[in-house]
Amino acid sequence: MRMNRRALLLGAGATVAAGSPAVAGETGFVPLWPGTPPGGGGPSGPMEATDRGAILSITVPGLEVFVPEIPNGAAVLVAAGGGYRRIMMELEARPAARWLAARGITAFALVYRLPREDWPVGRLAPLQDAQRALRLIRARAGRYGLDPERIGALGFSAGGYLVGLAATRFDRPTYDPVDAADALSARPSGAALAYPVITLEQPYDGTSTAHQVVGRHGDPALAHEWSVQTGVRAGGPPVFLVHAEDDQVADAANTRIMAQACMRAGVPVELHLPQTGRHGFGMGRPGTESESWPGWYEAWLRQAGMLG
């Protein structure tokens, strides 16, 4: 069953006023763009939400904001998966954002454009939104009491693909600047990828993400260009990886490929491959080894200076 919802009522609350100070425990929605997103276009109907808490038909990309009771100055941008056909907000993004906020980290759940929802820029739209989101968080650092050098990112599945692109193409111009925020860096201070899609190349090109980005059996050159691992280079942000070996949606080879690319480039990387958890374990699937991963992630965040 699907339910139509207004674009700005995304389960996080009302729009946050741009000039007012953040309030502990606050939630809200911040549009990414002051007007029409780059390239125009988009779905003609209202945003839709499924009975599993996923959203699609994204007309207004933006950020759901989760302010901790006691903010510690760090922030994380969270991108849920959904095969680039929908965004699993209630199963992935919001639980992760609440988990982060409970530990003092201001969390921003990303509502990004989906590439085949009538956006003329197509596959570029989600990356534009991720870059803009990181810049907008930095632009609002004073409002939220954030350290601009402690703004990380966390992505799940297709959202892991998007965060991977943002972490490896952070200095790639994808749109013309629209305001002062676009003069700021789009580089995350660290990137955590949970069961991510990394490569769009054969033999791992069977994911929905690959189909949405380059099509079924897409052009090999395009698949290479848009695979995350081909953008890894020295100086990139540290990477945390977790992927269950029994994942039958996005093969764990994706994460191994990313780890190998990071090691070759000298990018710090931490890799975890629990035996069980399958795909879509979110903040851990009960009764599987994936239950342990939030603890591994918390230790990584602490080591990176994101936690006190």
FIZA-723292 format. One record per residue: y negated, z negated, x negated of N, C-alpha, C in turn. Coordinates in steps of 0.001 Angstrom, whole numbers, padded with zeros to 6 digits, always signed. Atoms other than C-alpha are relative to their C-alpha. Last residue first. Layout:
BEGIN
YZXYZXYZX
...
***
This chain:
BEGIN
+000371+001099+000884-012084-022961-034321+001203-000782-000483
-000235+001294-000620-010854-019647-032946-000362-001096-001010
+000399-000152-001403-012047-016125-033768+000195-001301+000787
+001252+000687-000256-012023-016831-037509-000498+000120+001419
+001104-000951+000061-009398-014196-038312-001358-000647+000283
+000112-000449+001397-006807-016869-039114-001193+000943-000174
+000504+001140+000782-007441-018425-035711-000218+000388-001465
+001414+000177-000337-007057-015077-033966-000622-001134-000810
+000724-001123+000639-003785-014469-035815-001497-000113+000275
+000041+000302+001432-002486-017917-034807-000766+001077-000750
+000953+001101+000178-003436-017217-031180-000125-000364-001476
+001354-000564-000117-001657-013860-031339-001054-001082-000228
+000219-000795+001219+001559-015443-032579-001420+000554-000029
+000148+000935+001114+001311-018061-029835-000229+000711-001314
+001349+000577-000033+000681-015372-027219-000252-001011-001123
+001046-000766+000666+003808-013577-028521-001405-000586+000143
+000593+000640+001183+006381-016257-027818-001253+000693-000504
+000715+001220-000388+007263-015252-024256-000761-000609-001170
+001431-000312-000099+008153-011793-025623-000820-001211+000434
+000666+000378+001252+011502-013263-026675-001498+000291+000037
-000165-000978+001072+012634-013046-023050-000743-000473-001243
-001401-000214+000303+013252-015611-020299+000273+001046-001051
-000864+001186+000056+009747-015394-018895+001454+000377-000264
-000927-000033-001129+007903-012159-019759+000943-001200-000112
-001343+000504+000269+004914-012814-022015+000868+000020+001240
+000124+001176+000856+001144-012403-021674+001351-000681-000229
+001259+000724-000157+001660-008897-020336-000128-001139-000986
-000225+001447-000066+005365-008010-020483-001288-000810+000059
+000861+000653-000975+004654-004405-019518+000186-001495+000093
+001382-000459-000044+007578-002768-021260-000785-000805+001037
+000168-001286-000671+010797-004601-022100-001485+000397-000004
+001290+000086-000671+010635-008238-023214-000294+001236+000824
+000013-000170-001447+013553-008564-025607-001393-000203+000584
-001131-000811-000447+014146-008101-029338-000066+000299+001494
-001001+000801-000711+010708-009307-030388+001102+000907+000551
-000917-000824-000786+009019-006909-032825+001055-000890+000661
-001024+000803-000652+005947-008549-034371+000837+000899+000898
-000934-000670-000901+003692-006800-036891+001036-000982+000543
-001055+000974-000287+000579-008124-038640+000876+000594+001094
-000757-000158-001239-001707-005544-040233+001062-001086+000101
-000836+001170-000282-004469-005592-042856+000701+000135+001350
+000572+000758-001111-005669-002008-043447+000897-001203+000278
+000498+001282+000477-004671-000728-046898-000707-000812+001066
+001457-000032+000151-004431+002865-045708-000572-001294-000550
+000373-001088+000917-000678+003167-046285-001496+000010-000282
-000408+000380+001352-000114-000255-044719-000370+001075-001014
+000901+001046+000492-002131+000676-041650+000343-000381-001433
+001289-000637+000278-000231+003946-041158-000994-001017-000559
-000133-000786+001227+003096+002122-041499-001312+000661-000380
-000087+000943+001116+002087-000462-038897+000079+000744-001325
+001331+000556+000232+000971+002276-036507+000008-000954-001185
+000839-001076+000546+004246+004178-036852-001391-000524-000320
-000400-000158+001403+006192+000943-036327-000850+001071-000681
+000592+001093+000754+004186+000322-033170+000397+000055-001471
+001457-000130-000015+004983+003712-031709-000641-001056-000882
+000376-000842+001143+008622+003393-032818-001504+000207-000058
+000563+000868+001038+008805+000574-030261-000323+000755-001276
-000944+000398+001047+009356+003343-027708-000700-000862-001050
+000648-000404+001258+006854+003387-024864+000871-000526-001131
+001125-000817-000460+008706+003299-021544-000760+000569-001188
-000490-001325-000340+012156+002014-022537-001077+000911+000563
+000971-000751-000804+010948-001095-024375+000527+001409+000235
-000686-000585-001152+014050-002931-025658-000948+000721+000960
-000957-001021+000429+012584-003489-029144+000698+000670+001180
-001399+000383-000193+009637-005339-027640+000923+001152-000380
-000706-001005-000797+006242-004533-029169+001456-000433+000121
-001194+000615-000582+003577-006674-030828+000634+000999+000958
-000897-000841-000793+000902-005453-033238+001156-000825+000545
-001136+000821-000420-002149-007174-034743+000849+000845+000934
-000777-000365-001184-004618-004946-036613+001144-000997+000201
-001373+000516+000019-007406-005731-039071+000696+000253+001334
-000170+001424-000321-010494-003506-038708+001453-000427-000090
-000153+000264-001416-010703-000181-040538+000219-001470+000272
+001221+000559-000561-012042-000068-044077+000070-000240+001495
+000479+001199+000690-009358+002253-045364-001314-000464+000616
+000520-000223+001346-008195+004767-042782-000488-001317-000585
+000012+001233+000805-006255+005021-039546-000476+000316-001413
+001361+000426+000293-007293+008103-037559-000086-001257-000848
+000632-001002+000863-003935+009899-037622-001451-000365-000330
-000310+000218+001413-002223+006737-036344-000702+000989-000923
+000767+001086+000619-003981+006857-032972+000202-000037-001506
-000902+001119+000279-002676+010260-031901-000753-001062-000791
+000215+001092-000935-005457+012437-030494+001033-001118-000120
+001387+000463+000038-005706+014848-033432-000207-001249+000844
+000228+000639+001299-001929+015163-033767-001394-000614-000048
-000763+001245-000015-001466+015870-030056-000187-000773-001299
+000755+000923-000841-004244+018457-030239+000705-001357+000057
+001215+000349+000746-002576+020207-033181-000835-001010+000785
-000292+000940+001086+000803+020072-031438-001237-000433-000779
+000225-000662+001275-000556+021687-028235+000209-000992-001146
+001328-000475+000359+000866+019775-025312-000060+000640-001367
-000260-000944+001094+004506+019519-024270-001316+000648-000447
-001426-000029+000339+003323+017860-021068+000241+001090-001036
-000883-000762-000864-000444+017473-021157+001450-000097-000439
-000203-001360+000539-002777+016395-023962+000919+000854+000858
+000947-000351+001063-004357+013172-022702+000159+001453-000450
+001378+000022-000497-002727+012571-019317-001001+000474-001052
+000161-001064-000999+000710+013688-020488-001434+000070+000508
-000004-001292+000682+000476+011572-023640-000233+001132+000988
+001247-000097+000764-000500+008526-021585-000100+001339-000708
+001049-000430-000923+002346+009156-019135-001328+000161-000730
+000695+001034-000761+004725+008863-022054-001017+000609+000955
-000419+000058-001388+007115+011645-023104-000711-001038+000841
+001052-000557-000836+005396+012583-026354+000330-000056+001484
+000466+001127-000805+007518+010369-028611-001106+000414+000962
-000754+000027-001263+009629+013135-030167-000456-001085+000956
-001458+000027-000177+007163+014707-030625+000639-000849-001101
-000780-001070+000607+003508+013789-031028+001489-000156+000304
-000187-000971-001079+001329+011698-028740+000882+001147-000464
-000106-001420+000323+001533+008724-031104+000222+000844+001252
+000731-000318+001227+000234+005225-030506+000002+001504-000266
-000259-001404+000318+001231+004088-027027-000869+000307-001211
+000923-001122-000154+000888+000351-027272+000687+001360-000081
-000839-001141-000410+003386-002447-026581-000815+001283+000194
-001264+000469-000572+000591-004994-027228+000723+001175+000646
-000624-001020-000836-002206-003886-029565+001365-000494+000456
-001350+000439-000339-004595-006405-031114+000583+000975+001011
-000614-000693-001133-007670-004931-032801+001429-000500+000179
-001455+000002+000109-010052-006843-035058+000579+000638+001238
-000291+000773+001204-013796-006954-035732+001497-000136-000238
-000485+001346-000305-014249-004108-033260+000314-000749-001287
-001190+000438+000736-016391-001231-034535+000438-001384+000456
-001115+000018-000949-018776+000213-031920+001285-000459-000673
-001335-000418+000426-021826-000628-034042+001004-000083+001146
-000845+001048+000553-025300-000828-032515+001395+000538-000314
+000270+000047+001439-027780+002049-032041+000895-001024-000697
-000794-001022+000679-026185+002700-028656-000339+000150-001476
-001340+000520+000303-027512-000588-027331+000807+000993-000820
-000015+000676+001297-031073+000774-027636+001384-000526-000374
+000977+001080+000114-030573+003239-024781+000194-000684-001349
+000724+000111-001268-028706+006412-023725-001042-001124-000014
+000494+001345-000310-027349+007621-027052-000801-000009+001303
+001380+000164+000446-025609+011032-026864-000501-001389+000389
+001001-000244-001050-021846+010782-026459-001386-000166-000606
-000666-000564-001171-018638+010759-028535-000967+000261+001157
+000914-000159-001142-020019+010180-032023+000733+000660+001167
+000008-001380-000489-017093+009072-034243-000979+000102+001169
+001231-000653+000453-017936+005806-036006-000046+001474+000393
+001189+000754-000400-015452+003677-034048-001302+000658-000434
+001046-001033-000176-012700+006305-034305-001336-000652+000349
-000152-001007+001055-009907+004067-035687-001030+001128+000091
-000052+000638+001313-010528+000826-033781+000077+000999-001142
+001295+000635+000266-011673+002593-030597-000048-000611-001394
+001001-001050+000251-008622+004875-030718-001348-000622-000366
-000324-000617+001284-006326+001869-031087-000965+001115-000360
+000532+000906+001020-008156+000125-028241+000315+000532-001397
+001456-000095-000019-007461+003179-026067-000639-000912-001047
+000382-001310+000538-003800+003380-027070-001518+000109-000090
-000197+000121+001441-003477-000337-026461-000304+001303-000705
+001182+000708+000484-005011+000245-023024+000094-000281-001486
+001050-001021+000105-002275+002831-022510-001328-000616-000424
-000558-001297-000380+000198+000007-023330-001046+001111-000164
-001394-000044-000428-001871-003209-023529+000392+001433+000352
-000415-001028-000935-005132-003560-025447+001489-000023+000263
-001411+000168-000321-007000-006376-027145+000377+001048+001025
-000517-000761-001134-010397-006030-028826+001495-000217+000125
-001258-000705+000172-012539-008078-031185+000406+000758+001244
-000279-000680-001258-016157-009187-031325+001238+000876-000200
-001267+000571-000504-016784-011747-034052+000292+000556+001387
-001061-000318+000947-019455-010003-036162+001358-000544+000442
-000317-001433-000040-021917-009903-033264+001105+000430-000960
+000198-000483+001361-021666-013722-033024+000378+001483-000008
-001060-000587+000809-021945-014486-029337-000460+000322-001412
-000169+000887+001136-024135-016849-027308+001087+000465-000949
-001285+000695-000080-023589-014898-024079+000246-000948-001177
-000207+000530-001356-027189-013820-023574+001267-000840+000083
+000889+001135-000210-027795-013435-027295+000206-000652+001346
-000488+001147+000766-024719-011248-027781-000866-001232+000221
+000148+001196-000829-025793-008922-024977+000460-001263-000728
+001382+000026-000481-026403-005914-027251-000277-001254+000824
+000874+000393+001119-023147-006706-029052-001458-000093+000458
-000290+001413+000278-021265-006637-025736-000878-000495-001145
+000692+000775-001023-023030-003361-024898+000265-001494-000179
+001443+000023+000303-021955-001798-028198-000751-000878+001003
+000174+000804+001209-018319-002771-027650-001471-000087-000395
-000268+001402-000317-018445-001474-024073-000225-000892-001216
+001178+000537-000674-020099+001807-025085+000184-001491+000298
+001072+000100+000989-017311+002513-027563-001249-000632+000616
-000353+001079+000931-014657+001692-024968-001080-000176-001059
+000180+001290-000660-016374+003793-022292+000321-001161-000943
+001436+000221-000195-016745+006826-024543-000241-001390+000594
+000518+000395+001313-013098+006407-025517-001510-000202+000053
-000331+001396+000305-012057+006406-021856-000550-000468-001343
+000671+001009-000830-014095+009572-021111+000404-001437-000326
+000996+000730+000777-012938+011729-024048-000580-001179+000785
-000642+000985+000870-009712+012826-022354-000993-000824-000817
-001445+000162+000062-011655+014557-019587+000476-001112-000903
-000325+000273+001407-015313+015217-020419+001469-000334-000192
+000021-001219+000810-015713+016913-017018+000363-000226-001463
+001083+000146+000971-014592+013709-015231-000007+001250-000893
+001132-000917-000212-012520+014729-012216-001224-000297-000866
+000633+000308-001277-010129+011759-012249-001324+000761+000138
-000249-001086-000947-007924+013185-014981-000528-000304+001396
+000374-001342+000450-009254+011164-017908+000184+001115+001015
-001304-000610+000241-009340+007729-016255-000177+001505-000190
-000282-001245-000717-012698+006016-016576+001369+000552-000403
+000351-001259+000662-012638+002477-017914+000352+001208+000867
-000317-000944-001072-012781-000948-016280-000461+001371-000496
+000599-001329-000085-012720-003145-019373+000542+000792+001186
-001065-000895-000439-012008-006861-019127-000614+001358+000330
+000563-001096-000779-014633-008735-021166+001129+000970+000343
-000845-001179-000187-013578-012099-022531-000677+000998+000920
+000553-000747-001129-015715-014872-024003+000746+001322+000116
+000420-001362+000317-013433-016822-026331-000520+000689+001256
+001386-000048+000463-013302-020597-025883-000527+001382-000310
+000049+000372+001417-009532-020992-025676-001389+000167-000599
-000492+001378+000082-009369-020985-021863-000025-000518-001424
+001103+000885-000402-011544-017856-021990+000420-001466-000075
+001006+000034+001060-008837-016050-023970-001118-000984+000337
-000631+000668+001141-006091-016916-021480-001005-000148-001138
-000002+001437-000327-008366-015962-018578+000596-000812-001145
+001388+000472+000060-009053-012587-020186-000077-001488+000308
+000381+000107+001405-005333-012049-020849-001416-000537-000141
-000696+001134+000616-004470-012859-017232-000365-000190-001468
+000560+001273-000451-007279-010532-016079+000771-001206-000532
+001362+000279+000468-006344-007538-018201-000495-001378+000401
+000259+000023+001445-002544-007496-017858-001411-000467-000334
-001195+000315+000772-000923-007910-014433-000282-000171-001494
-000530+001310-000383-004077-008165-012320+001235-000392-000794
+000914+001118+000189-006036-005398-014041+000669-001353+000258
-000740+001172-000480-003261-002841-014439-000823-001273-000216
+000265+001085+000944-005515+000207-014758+000596-001276+000580
+000522+001172-000698-004391+003485-013139-000235-001072-001052
+000042-000451-001387-003383+006959-014275-000530-001093+000917
+001216-000802-000171-004084+006434-018011-000059+000622+001395
-000307-001398+000254-000456+005223-018194-001176+000942+000098
-000175-000658-001286-001338+001945-016539+000224+001489-000167
-000660-001294-000052-002548-000175-019408+000111+000524+001418
-001346-000040-000560-005092-002974-019593+000551+001417-000041
-000289-001238-000716-008095-003040-021929+001450-000008+000470
-001394-000123-000422-009525-006387-023043+000184+001275+000812
-000073-001039-001023-012756-006684-025079+001472+000227+000331
-001059-001005+000069-012707-009944-027014-000131+000938+001196
-000244-000779-001212-015605-012270-027767+001139+000973-000248
-000811-001208+000177-016345-015034-030273+000199+000690+001345
+000764-001047+000686-019232-017515-030110+000772+001275-000250
-000004+000247+001447-017124-020604-029329-000711+001084-000795
-000113-001206+000822-017850-020737-025604-000068-000315-001482
+000658+000314+001277-017189-024109-023919+000153+001219-000908
+000735+001243-000243-016410-023550-020223-000754-000418-001255
-000716+001283+000132-015458-020014-021141-000870-001187+000388
+000710+000894+000915-017280-016934-019726+000734-001339-000071
-000604+001317-000147-015067-014226-018176-000616-000911-001061
+000361+001005+001005-016901-010937-017653+000618-001347+000348
-000158+001265-000701-015488-007901-015831-000157-001101-001051
-000637+001160+000617-016920-004956-017723+000080-001147+000995
+000768+001191+000352-017866-001507-016472+000856-001092-000594
-000627+000746+001095-016910+001943-015312-000855-001198-000395
+001000+000722+000802-018361+002897-011904+000724-000758-001102
+001289-000680-000127-016385+005559-010008-001087-000641-000857
+001084+000794+000602-012870+004565-011014-001303+000792+000075
+001189-000630-000571-010412+006239-008638-001246-000765-000458
+000116-001410+000355-007802+003747-009809-001165+000571+000785
+001114-000746-000577-007173-000007-009762+000036+001440-000503
+000475-001088+000856-004023-002063-010259-001145+000712+000704
+001192+000345+000751-003605-005412-008511-000448+001027-001011
-000401+000681+001245-000014-004962-007413-001210-000309-000879
-000415+001354-000341-001070-004180-003803+000543-000762-001200
-001354+000049-000532-002971-001215-005169+000368-001436+000318
-000794+001063+000614-006743-001024-005542+001374-000007+000645
-001178+000474-000721-008827+002064-004869+000668-001109-000790
-001048+000546+000841-012364+002958-005928+001144-000515+000866
+000197+001355+000542-014283+004927-003353+001136-000401-000921
-000197+001100-000933-014018+008707-002938-000236-001346-000640
+000912-000129-001132-015491+011618-004887+000116-001149+000983
-000642-000052-001321-013924+010760-008206-001025+000066+001122
-000711+001186-000442-015921+011580-011337+000591+000144+001387
-001268-000191-000682-018558+014056-012432+000590-001292+000495
+000004-000006-001453-021268+013399-014981+001393+000109+000588
-000703-001162-000525-020955+014432-018616+000033+000075+001509
+000182-001265+000711-021879+011028-019972+000851+001122+000597
-000649-000052+001318-021672+008318-017295-000167+001362-000650
-001258-000732-000009-024239+008499-014458+000623-000002-001392
-000034-001010-001047-026886+005819-014706+001367+000645+000032
+001147+000238-000878-027523+002692-016761-000086+001001+001140
+001028-001025+000176-023969+002974-018146-001157-000262+000946
+000157-000439+001385-021414+000249-018730-001221+000879-000202
-000214-001444+000167-021789-001564-015405-000256+000417-001449
+001132-000642+000664-021565-005364-015778+000298+001491-000126
-000242-001388+000358-019276-007250-013374-001269+000610-000571
+000895-000981-000587-019116-011000-013008+000354+001391-000464
-000617-001316+000011-017372-014213-013907-000974+000967+000641
+000505-001131-000770-019040-017451-014895+000941+001202-000088
-000905-000265-001092-017084-020442-016162-000368+001194+000849
-001393+000328+000296-019979-021575-018304+000865+000201+001228
-000346+001331-000480-023167-019814-017217+001468-000248-000288
-001373+000155-000467-024592-016832-019080+000255-001450+000376
-000968+000488+000989-028363-016695-019305+001388-000125+000601
-000258+001423-000128-030271-014477-016867+001016-000467-001027
+000911+000844+000746-031741-011134-017890+000308-001479+000035
+000113-000325+001420-028987-008665-017008-000841-001007-000768
+001372-000425+000259-028001-010232-013703-000229+000140-001490
+000744+000988+000768-024222-010415-013494-001399+000522-000270
+000627-000501+001213-022791-008232-010724-000809-001097-000679
+001153-000866-000170-020719-010169-008217-000565+000435-001339
+001195+000599-000547-017243-011528-008750-001141+000981+000062
+000589+000938+000950-014250-010806-010924-001270-000634+000533
-000804+001209+000120-012007-009227-008288-000597-001027-000942
-001247-000250+000705-013435-005767-008804+000817-001269-000192
-000722+001208-000373-016232-005840-006274+001409+000111-000536
+000501+001146+000754-018592-003371-007949+000691-001301+000384
-000170-000093+001447-016681-000244-006973-000429-001255-000732
+001247-000468+000591-016291-001132-003320+000076-000144-001513
+000917+001093+000364-012667-001521-002382-001301+000623-000503
+001274-000442+000551-010194+000739-000621-000885-001207-000264
+001141+000483-000749-006744-000781-000186-001266+000513-000659
+001250-000029+000742-003500+000825-001252-001137-000453+000902
+001188+000000-000842+000000+000000+000000-001237+000000-000877
***
